[in-house]
């Protein structure tokens, strides 16, 4: 062992490995979670942008077998926890047949002991023994470290032999010797492609690093029995080297049928996204006759069993799912309706807050938020294709304190209107594109899916946030009107008075953006303050009543407090070149405009400094802002008036305003 650089071991040191584990795995029995020793860890030579992969040799003390580590477990090697001669428990694994060679694909494992140690027992290659090996028996192999294993001599010889060799699989020499670096399963290296069966992409929760979606993958790979209706391949294990497989999955997204025409001819296609009970996801596309056959069969949220498709590397231009491969289903594929399966989630989200979208321009993201406004349906002409498109703008906000405009297109724009999405509805969108037009905006794509008030924890959290805030106080990432770039949301002061007709219906509210100058705040003094005394409890902004000296009571919380927090309710006159309008700004918006919190303003009152108080109120006079507003009809002394509330406010961005003006000028190019 000293010649190999291994530590000296004492006869008292003992370890238990699961006897016969490798032989059972070789026989495609993946029912146990055996304790094994990692004899060797080698980094694979990859081509291009393929993910780094690690080849392992796994031993039970009697037999050893080649293995490949799933890439979602790579951090165990990179952190130094998974290394030569460490002891681990295999928690999730399958067996794949590659070029007539059986390989263990390790999807999950637990490190039991990573302290320096030698090789346990005298293991030999299971591939040499094959069916001649004696039958395995469960139990444990207690092997003393005091022995000098013959296997170590082979390791030393191979280390010397490999010193000048390449570590990639280049030929078929030394097939049964896992330490010969010039080891091959054929000319083509199946592990250098982003094969999800070898760990490509982790579609599962980050909190569960040692298992496949919280459960074991039973009988994946070549062990599947096509005559059995009970076993299905995990989607994550699918790869081009499997000839027969069957998956059970839910259709989480179904794109519309599309047509194409080029020099090679014409055709049609559509695609679906599939999700299985382990959390594995894959895209399946159908062309021409297959598209016509399966389009009426495959429906969103239905569960099917699918077999007979072809796998190819995922096209990252059109496919954002984590699987390294995608399916093509031809007319010979088998697609059968299964019925409901509660083990398969309706959708797998990776939500980003709206505040996060500021730095995600050009990427796709899953978002969930509260509907704060819905635009009427509009028809626009595409600058690129010159075709007429149907569009609807939705404004959504969340508890990160931000809102953003979302554009729905075509069928989605027609389906989701003001009745479908009343204000306060929770909207979850899978795979929408983040753009930088008019600040930040979102747009649905062919692969986007929409869920209204979905049964997820985020729905309850956001509903509670909206009940407490009514969506007030959020800052918009979108500078334009609703819909992420539509200029119809920007109106003038004169246009506000034309909203009366639309606001006659009880409870009706209109949203719009207004570019205007703050003229002045209403006259406030120490006797008439621009704030109210609010409940100090987080999330509750209700007004409190003074019930005694230094005691304040909140009816909503039904509690009394020794303090309160001041929150703005500030009335302001704003104007543009067409007129003036009184608006009301609440706490967060007034803070942005005045540059001081209500608590800071209250300090001026406490010390009797009215000059500083008035100076702060006048500090924003004649400054220009983009006001996001809500208008409702109000009755005052039996007279109807439009009451305008500021829901968000931003300083004018000269660059964005310049782009907006250029887009308006471009509208007159063809006149």
N, C-alpha and C positions, 0 to 999 in steps of 0.2 A: 504493500500500500504506500510506503514511503516513496518508492520510485514513481508513483503516480501523483505524488503531492497530496495524498489523502492523510487525514489525521490518524494517529495510532489509536487503536481501540482496545478496551479491556474486556475480559471474558465475562465480567459481571453485567455489561450493558446488553440489554435485550429489547427487542421490538416485535410487535405482532403484525403480520400482514395477513390478508384474507386468502387462505389456501384455495387454489383452484380458480381464483377470480379470472385470471387471464384466459384460462381454458373455456370458462363459461362465456366470456365475452366473445371469444373466437367462434364459439358455437352460436353467437348472436342472441345470447340470453343477457338482456340488460336490466333484469329485474332487481339486482342487488345494488348496494352502495358500498363497494369494497374499499378496504384500506390497501393502498399500493405504494410502491416506492418509484420515484422518478429517477431513472438511471442516467438520463441525458437530456439536455435542453439545447437545441440548435436553432439559430435564427436562419430562416429561409432567405435565399437570394431572390429578390422580387424584381420584376421588370416594370418600367413605367411608374404609374402612380398607384400600383396595387398596394394594399395594406400589408404591413409587416406581419409575418406569420412565424410561428414557432413549432418545430417538429420535436416531439417528445418520444422517449422510450420508457414504457411502463412495465413494472415487474411486480409479481406477487411472491417473489422469493424462489419460485420454481420455474416459471415461464416469463418471458418478456415479449412485448408486442409494440409495433410502431403506432404512434398516435399523433394527432394534430390538435393544437390548442385553438379553440374558437377565439377570434380576435377581440371579443368583448372581455376576455380574460387576460389580454396582453399585459395589463398593468401589473399583474401578479409577477410576471417575469421582469418587467422593467423596474419594479420596486425592489427586486432582489428576494422576494419571498418564495417564489417558485424557482428552484435551482436544482442542480445535480444532487441526487441522493436524498432529497427531502421526502418526507412521508406525507401523504395526503389521502383524502377520501373522495372518490368520484361520486358526485351527487347527481350528475346529469350528463348522459353520453349516448351516442348512437354508434353503429358500425356501418361503414360504407365500403363497398367493393370497388376498388379503383385498379384497372388493368389487371384483374384477377388477384389483387392483393387486398386483404382485409385491413382496414385502417380504423382505429378508434378515433372518433371525433369528440373531444372533451368540451362540453358546453358549460359545465359547472363543476367546481371542486372546492373542497375546504383544505387548507393547509393545516396539518396536525403538528408536524415537527419540522422546522427548517434549520435546526442546529447541525453543524458539520458532522458527518458520519460516513461510514463506508457502505459498500454494497452488501445487501443482506442476501444470504444464501448463495447458491450457484445456478442462477437462472440461465435457461437456454431459450432460443427463439421458438416461439409457438408455431411459427410457419414451417419450421423443420419437422416438427412432430406431426402436425396436421391431425388426421383422424387416428393415427397410431398412438397418440398420447393416452395415457391411462385416464379413466373417468375421474372427473373432479368430485371432491367432497367438500361440503362447507365446513368451516371451522377456522382455525388460525394456525399460522406457521411461526413457531417460536424458534428463531435462529440466533445463535450466539455470534457476536461480533469478533470473537476470538479466532474464528476460522479465517484462513486465507483463501478467499474464493477464487476458483479457476477463471471465473468470468472476468475478474479484474485483470488477469494476464492478457486476455483477448482485448480488453479495453486499451491496455498500454500499447499493444502491438498496433491497434488501429489508430491510436492517437499519433504514433510515429509515422504510420503509413499515410495519414491524412494531412500531415504538416504542410505539404506542398500542393495539396489538391483543392479544387473548388468545392464550395459547400452546396452547390445546387444539384438537383437531380438531373444528371446529364446522360447516364447510360444505365444498362441493366446489370452492371457488375455488382457483386456482393449484395444481392437482393436480401438475403437473410441476415446481413450484418448491419445493424442500425447505426454503427459508428463509422462505417465507410462513407466518407462525404460524397464520393462519386457514385451515390446510390440512386437508382431511378426506378420509376414505375412505367417507364416509356419515355419517348423523346419529348413529349409535351408535358410540362409541369402543371398538373391540375391545381396545385395549391397556390400558384402565383396569380391566379385570377381571383377576383373578389368573390369567392364562393361562400355563400352564406352558411352552408352546412359546416364549413370550417370556421365559422364565426363572423362572417361578414355582416357588420351592422348590428347594433343592439337595439331592437325595437321594444325592449322591456324596461321596466322601472330601474332607475339608477340605484335605488335603495336595495335592489335584489341582485347582487353581482354573482351569486353562486348557483343560480338556478334559472331554468328556462321559464320565465314568466310565472315563477312561483311553483311550478310543478315539474315533474320529470317527463322527458320525452321517451315514451315507451315504444320500443320496436321500430325505431326509425331506420332510414337507410335501407340496406338490402334485406333487412329482416322482415319486411312487410309481407304478409300473406295475402295475396290478391283475392283469395277465396273467403277471407274473414271480413265480416262487416263491422267488427268492433274496433279494429286498429286503424288509425289514420296517421299519415306522416305529419310531423310538425312542418309548417311552412318554412321555418328557418333552415330545415335540413335539405330542402330541394336543391339539386344541382344537376348539371348536364350529364353526369356520369351514372345517374340512376335511370334504369330502363322502365321500371314499373313503380308507380306510386299512386296513392289516392289521398287527397286532402279533404277535410271538412271545414268549410269557412263561410263567413258571413260577407255579403256584398255591402261594403260600407260606402262605396261611391260608384256611381254609374254615369259615365259621360254620354252626351248626346251623340247620335250617329252623325259622322262627318264624311264628306266626300273629298277626293283629291283628283287632280288632273295634271299630268306632266307628259314629257316626251315618251315615257314608257307605257302610257295608257291612263285609264281612269279606274277608280275604285272607291270603296267605302270602308269605314272602320269605326269601331267604338271600343272603349276599354272600361274595365271595372277594377276596383281595388278590393282585395280580399283580406280578411282577418280571421285567424283561428283562435282557439281557446288558450293557446300558449302566448298570445300576443304577437305572433309572427304575421307580417304583412307582405303582400306581393301584388304586383300589377299584372293583369291579364288583358291581352288585346286580341281582338278578332277582326278578320278582314273578309270583305266580299261575301261569299256564300255563307261562311261561318258567322259573319256579322249579322246577316239576315236571319240565320237560324237561331242564334242565341240572344239576339236583342230583346225579343218578347219574353224569353224564358228567365233571364237574369234580372232580378228586381232588387232595388236597394232594401237593405235590412232583412232580406231573406237568407236562409242558410242552405247551402248546397254541398253535395259531394262532387268532386271534380277529378278526372284522371285523363291521361292521354294527351296532354299538351307538350309543347317543346319549350325548353328553357334556353335563354340566351342572355349575355351580359346586359344589364340594365342600361338604357340610354338616359344618362343624367340630364340631358337637355329637357326631356319630357317626363322623366320619372324621378320623383323626389323621395320615394319610399326607401327605407334603410336596407332592403334586400339587395344583394349584389346581382341578382338575376331577375328576369321578368318572363312571364308566360305568354306563349302564343297558342291559342286554341283554334284548331282547324275543325272541319266538319266531322272528323272521326273522333273528336274528344267526347268523353262522356260527362254530361252535366245532369245531375239528378237533384230534384228538390228534396231536402231532408226534413224540413219542419223546424220548429223553434228549438233552440239550444241555449239555455240560460248561462251556460259556461262561457259562451262567446260574447264579448262586449259589443255594444252597438257601434262604438267607435273608439279609436285610440287617439287621444289628443296629447299634444305637447304644447300647452298654452304658454303664450307670452303676454305680459301685461301690455296695455296700450302705451305706457311710458317706455317700454323696451323698444317699441317700433321706431323710435327716433333714430336708432343706430342700425336698423336692419334693411335699409333701402336696397332694392334689387333681390331680396330674399323672399321666400314664402314662409308664412307663419300661421299657426293656429291661434285664434283669438276668441275670447268670450267677453261679452259686455252687455250693458243695459241699453236698449233702444231709447235714444233721446229725441229722435226726429226722423220723419220719413218724407222724402220728396215725391211729388207726382211723377208718373211715368213720362219719359221724354224720348224723342227720337233724334238721334244725332247722326252725322255723316262721318265715317272713319277717314282720317287724314291719309292713312296708309292704303286701304282697299277701296276707298270712295263708296263703300256700301253703307246703307242705312242700318243703324244699330239701335236696339231698344235698351234703355238704361234707366235705373232708378238709384237715387242716392239715399243712404241710410247714415245717420250719425249715431255712433255708439260711444259710451263712456264706461269707465270702470273705477274701482276703488284705488287705483294708482293716482287718481286725481287728473287724469287726462281723457280727452275724447278725440275721435278721429272720424273722418268721412269714409264710408265704404260704398263702392260702386257695384251694383248688381247688374248683370247683363242678360239679354235674351229671355229665355224661359224663367229664369230665377227672378228677373226684374218684374215680370208679369205676375208671378205667383205670390210674391211677398209685397203686399201693399199696406196702407194705413190700417186696414181692418185686421190683417194677419199679424201685423207688428205694431200694436198700440204702444204708446210710450210706457216704459217700465218693463217691457218684455225682455227676457234674457235671450240673447242670440249667440250661438256658438258657430263659428265658421272654421272648417278644416281647409287648410292650404289656400290662403289668399295672398296675393302679391302685394308687397310693400313698395309704394312709389314715392317720388319726391316732388310731384306736381302740386303746386299750391301748398308748399310746406311738406307735409306727409299725408299720404292717402293710401287706401286699401282698394283692391279690385279683385273680384272673384275670377277664377279661371275655369277651364273645362273640367279640372279635377276637384274643384271646390265642392264641399257639401255643407249644408246649412241645417242646424237643429234649433228649434224654438222651445225654450224652457226645458232643456234636456235634463234627464235625471242624473245629475252629477253634483258633487259637493259645491262646485263653484256657483251653481245656480242659487242655492240657498244663501251663500255668502253675499252675492251681489244683490239679491232681493232685499236682504237686511240693510245693506248699504244704501240702496235706493229709498227704502222706507225712512231712513234717518236723514237723508240729504235731499231727496227729490232730484238728484242729479245736479244740484247747484254747486258752484265752486270748482268745477272742472275746467281745465285749460285745454283748448283745442290745439292739436298738432296740425290741423288743416286750416290754412288761411283763407281759402275760398268758401263757397257755399256748400251745402250738403251735396254729397255724391263725389267728393274728391276731385274737384276740378271744374264742376259746372258753375258758370258765372251767374246763373239765374238766382242763386241764393244771396247775391249781393244786391241790395236795393238802396234807394236814396230815402231821405227823410220824407220827401213828398209822397213816395210810394207807400209809406206807413199808413197814411190816411185812407188809401185805397183798399186797405185790408178789412175795413169794417164789414163789408159784405160777406167775407169769408168767415168772420168771427161771430156772426149772429147766432149760430148754433151753440147751445149751452155746452160749456166745457171745451169748446174748440180753441186750439192754440196754434199760432203760426210762428215758425222760426225763420230767422234771416240774419244775415251779416250786414253790418253798417260801418262804412268808413266815415268817421266823423271826428270833429274837434271838440274837446271838452271846453265849454265856455266858462262855466263856474259851478260850484256846488251850491245847493240851497243855503240860505243864510242860517248858519248854526252858531250857537253860543253856549255858555255854561248852563243856561237854563233849558236849551233845546239841543241835545247832543245827537250826533249821527251814529249812534250805536244803541244796543239794548243789552240788558243783563241776561246772559245765557247760562244754562246749566253747565257746571264745570266737568261733568262726566264725559269721557271720550265717546263720541258717536251720538251724543244727545245735544242738540243746539236749541232746545226749547227755552222760552223765556221763564225766568224764575221770579217769584214774588218775595218781597222782603217781609218777613214775619216777625222780625225783632231786630234789635241792634246786632249787626254782624251775622244774622241768620237768614238764609234764603231757601225757599222751598220750590222743588220742581214737581209739578203735578204728573208729568209723564213718568218720571222715575219713582214718584211717591217717596222722595227722600228730601231731607234738609241738609244744607251745606253751610259751612262757615265762610264760603267765598263764592264768587261767580267769575265768569270770563266775559269781557265785553266783546260784542260782535257787531260789525258794521251793518247798518241799513241806511245807505246814503243816497239821497236824491240829487241828480245832476242834470244840468242842461247841456245837451250836445247838439252840434249843428254841422251841416254841410252847406254846399252852395245853393241848396234848394229849400232850406228852412231849418227850424230848430225843434227839438223833441226832448221832453223830460223822460229820464230813464232812472231806474232804481238799481243800484249795485249793492250786492250783499258782501259778506265779509271778505272772501278770498279775492274777488274782483276789485273791491275798493282798496284792499291792501296793495294790489299791483298798481292801481292808478295813483294813489296818494303816497306810496312809498313808505308808509308807516302802519304798524298794527294799531288796532283800536286800544290795546293796552298801553302802547306808547303814547297815544293821544290822551288817554285818561290821566297820565302822569302830569301833563300840562295843567289839567283841571285841578289835580290834587295840590299842585304848588301854586295855583293861581296865575299861571303865565298865559294869559289870553292872547297876547301878541304872538307867541310861538304857536298857539293853537290855531289862530287864524292864518298864519303863514303856511302851516302844513296843509290846511284845506285849500289854499290858493296855489300851492306849488305845482299842481298839474294843469292849471288853467292854460288854455291855448295849445295844449299838446294833442297830437292826432293819434288815434287808436283804431284798430279793427275790433268792433264790438260784436260779439255773438249774442243775439237777442231772442227773447220770446215775447210774443204779444198775445194778450187776452183782453176780452171785452170786460169793462168794469162799469159799475153804476155808482155815481157820486151825485147826491142831491137830485135823484131821479133823472140824471143826465147820463147818457152813454158816453164813455170815454175808453180809448185804447190805453191799457196799462202795459208798459214795456219794461221788461226785466233783463238786466245784463247777465247772461249765463257764462260767458267767458270773454276775456279781453287780451289782446296782444298788441304790442307796438307794431307800427307799420314797417315791414321789411321792404326796403327799396328794390332789392333784386327781384323778389317775388311779385311786387307790384308792377315792375317793368315787364316781367314775363306775361303777366295778366293783360296788360295793355297791348303787348305785341300780339297775343292771341286774339284780342278783339279786332285789332287792325287787320289781321289775316282774314277775318270773316268777310272783308270787303274786297279781297283780291280779285274775285271773279265777277264783280259788279261792273 
